[in-house]
Amino acid sequence: MRLCCAARKPVLIGARLCGGEKPLAAPRSKKVSVFQGLAISIAESFGCKPASESTDPVTDNVSLISGVASRYAAALLDLSEEQGSVADVEKALTAFEKLLQDSDDLSRLVTSPVLTADAQLKALTAVLDKAGIGGLAANFLKLAAQNRRLFAVPSMIAAFRVDLARRRGELSADVVSASELSDAHVAALKEALNAATGKSVTITAKVDPSLIGGLVVKVGSRMIDTSLKTKLNSLKFAMKEVG
């Protein structure tokens, strides 16, 4: 099966953060945990602007990824919808994304400017076979390798996820934490973001130990960084200014 993406026009990948003038929902209980308080604080940072501040739908729908990544992602989503395999493709891309996060060797393979397209394709095929990733998602990843676009696969996956959420009438949020979030933490953050945006939010959680603590939450092109790493870096910069 050949997945053709060249003819696709760039599409706006984004999600509407605001639901008109819908007010923020209040927390259900005054006795919230420390994490719930943090989640609510972060979510309120994504709160809606007054409707009068923006009348341009392009401005309202922030662009997450453009160019190559958006074209490939749109082509994949269109084809997966035609074949009725959206759920399978989404699951396979998530599995490959996790492989990228867990394997430095695979990350180097994907980003290497030295390896030829044939070498990348051969190595990628072996990885996909071993991981049991096949079907349309595997063909898509192989096409990216053949076209020397393997380096953009993480962005393509992100664009696919955001576009899928948009078509479902949802929002997609990327959440990075220093350690793995529990189901309760994810649920608390999801509830807070749902209340703040007035839409159903799909959360993709990742782990980055270098953050030390706190969260980095990105919805569309808007990002809230409450990580301890950023706070320490800001403190170091401030101390240098004083010195």
C-alpha positions in Angstrom: 0.0 0.0 0.0 1.4 3.4 -0.9 0.4 6.4 1.1 0.6 9.5 -1.0 1.0 12.8 0.8 2.6 15.0 -1.8 -0.7 16.3 -3.2 -2.0 17.3 0.2 -2.3 21.0 0.9 -1.1 22.5 4.2 -3.9 22.4 6.7 -4.4 24.4 9.9 -3.7 22.1 12.8 -5.2 23.6 15.9 -7.9 23.5 18.5 -10.3 26.2 19.7 -9.4 26.9 23.3 -12.4 29.0 24.1 -16.1 28.1 23.9 -17.5 31.6 23.4 -18.5 33.3 26.7 -18.9 30.1 28.7 -17.8 30.8 32.3 -15.2 28.7 34.1 -16.6 26.0 36.2 -15.9 26.1 39.9 -14.1 23.3 41.7 -16.4 20.7 43.0 -14.9 20.7 46.5 -13.0 23.2 48.6 -10.8 20.4 49.9 -8.7 19.8 46.9 -5.3 18.1 46.9 -2.1 20.0 46.2 -2.0 18.5 42.7 -5.6 19.4 42.1 -4.9 23.0 43.1 -1.9 23.0 40.7 -4.1 21.5 37.9 -6.8 24.1 38.4 -4.2 27.0 38.4 -2.7 25.7 35.2 -6.1 25.1 33.6 -7.3 28.6 34.4 -4.3 30.0 32.5 -5.9 28.6 29.4 -9.2 30.3 30.3 -11.2 32.0 27.5 -10.7 35.5 26.4 -13.8 37.7 25.9 -15.5 37.1 22.6 -14.9 40.7 21.5 -11.1 40.3 21.7 -11.0 38.0 18.6 -13.3 37.7 15.6 -10.8 35.9 13.4 -11.3 32.1 13.3 -7.7 31.6 12.2 -6.6 33.4 15.4 -9.0 31.5 17.6 -7.7 28.2 16.2 -4.1 28.2 17.1 -1.7 26.3 14.8 0.4 23.6 16.5 2.4 22.2 13.6 2.6 23.4 10.0 4.4 22.3 6.8 5.6 18.8 6.3 4.3 17.4 9.6 0.8 18.7 9.1 0.5 17.5 5.5 1.7 14.0 6.4 -0.6 13.9 9.5 -3.6 15.1 7.5 -3.0 12.5 4.8 -2.7 9.7 7.3 -5.8 10.8 9.2 -7.9 11.0 6.0 -6.8 7.6 4.8 -7.3 6.0 8.2 -10.8 7.4 8.3 -11.5 6.1 4.8 -10.3 2.6 5.9 -12.0 2.7 9.3 -8.7 2.2 11.1 -8.3 5.4 13.1 -8.2 3.6 16.4 -5.6 1.1 15.2 -3.4 3.8 13.7 -3.7 6.0 16.8 -2.7 3.0 19.0 0.2 2.1 16.8 1.5 5.7 16.7 1.3 5.9 20.4 3.3 2.7 20.7 6.0 4.0 18.4 6.1 7.3 20.2 6.8 5.3 23.5 9.6 3.4 21.7 11.2 6.7 20.8 11.0 7.9 24.4 12.4 4.7 25.8 15.2 4.1 23.2 18.1 6.4 22.7 19.3 4.2 19.8 15.9 4.6 18.0 15.9 8.4 18.6 19.4 8.6 17.0 18.2 6.5 14.1 15.2 8.9 13.5 17.2 12.1 13.8 20.5 11.0 12.1 21.5 13.2 9.2 24.2 10.7 8.2 22.3 7.5 7.6 20.9 7.1 4.1 17.1 6.6 3.5 17.7 2.9 2.7 19.6 2.4 5.9 16.9 4.1 8.0 14.2 2.2 6.2 15.9 -1.1 6.8 16.5 -0.4 10.5 13.0 1.0 11.0 11.4 -2.0 9.4 13.3 -4.3 11.9 12.1 -2.2 14.8 8.5 -2.2 13.6 8.5 -5.9 13.0 9.9 -6.6 16.5 7.4 -4.2 18.1 4.5 -5.7 16.2 3.5 -2.4 14.6 2.0 -3.0 11.2 -0.7 -2.0 8.8 -1.3 1.6 7.8 0.8 3.1 10.6 3.8 1.0 9.7 3.4 2.0 6.0 3.2 5.6 7.0 6.4 5.5 9.0 8.2 3.6 6.2 7.1 6.3 3.8 8.5 9.0 6.0 11.8 7.1 6.1 11.8 6.7 2.3 11.2 10.4 1.8 13.9 11.4 4.3 11.3 12.8 6.7 11.8 10.4 9.6 13.1 13.2 11.7 9.7 14.9 11.6 7.8 11.8 12.8 7.4 13.0 16.4 5.8 16.2 15.0 3.7 14.2 12.6 2.3 12.1 15.5 1.6 15.3 17.5 -0.2 16.8 14.5 -2.2 13.7 13.9 -3.3 13.6 17.5 -4.3 17.3 17.5 -6.2 17.0 14.2 -8.0 13.9 15.4 -9.0 15.7 18.6 -10.2 18.7 16.5 -12.4 16.5 14.3 -13.8 14.8 17.4 -14.7 18.2 18.8 -12.0 17.8 21.5 -8.8 19.5 22.6 -5.5 17.8 22.8 -3.1 18.6 25.6 0.5 17.5 26.0 1.6 17.2 29.6 5.2 16.6 30.6 6.0 15.8 34.2 9.2 14.8 36.1 7.7 11.5 37.1 4.8 9.4 35.8 1.4 10.8 36.7 -1.1 8.5 38.4 -4.5 7.9 36.9 -5.9 10.2 39.6 -3.5 13.0 38.7 -4.4 12.7 35.0 -8.1 12.7 35.9 -7.7 15.8 38.1 -5.9 17.7 35.3 -8.4 16.6 32.7 -11.3 17.8 34.8 -9.7 21.2 35.4 -8.8 21.7 31.7 -12.3 20.6 30.7 -13.8 23.2 33.0 -11.5 25.9 31.9 -11.8 25.4 28.2 -15.4 24.2 28.0 -14.4 21.3 25.9 -13.4 17.7 26.3 -9.6 17.5 26.6 -7.5 14.5 25.6 -4.3 14.3 27.6 -1.0 12.9 26.3 1.3 12.4 29.3 5.1 12.2 29.0 7.9 12.0 31.5 11.0 14.2 31.6 13.1 13.7 34.8 15.1 16.8 34.0 12.1 18.9 35.0 12.8 17.9 38.6 9.2 18.7 39.6 6.0 20.5 38.4 4.4 20.3 35.0 4.6 21.6 31.5 1.2 21.7 29.9 0.8 22.6 26.2 -2.6 23.1 24.5 -2.1 24.2 20.9 0.6 26.8 20.7 0.0 27.9 24.3 2.2 26.5 27.0 2.2 26.8 30.8 5.5 25.8 32.5 5.4 25.3 36.2 8.5 23.0 36.3 11.0 23.4 39.1 13.7 23.3 36.4 12.4 26.5 34.8 12.0 28.2 38.2 15.6 27.3 39.1 16.9 28.6 35.8 15.0 31.8 36.2 16.4 32.2 39.7 20.0 31.6 38.4 19.4 34.3 35.7 18.1 36.7 38.3 21.1 36.1 40.6 23.4 36.8 37.7 21.6 40.1 37.0 22.0 41.1 40.6 25.7 40.1 40.7 
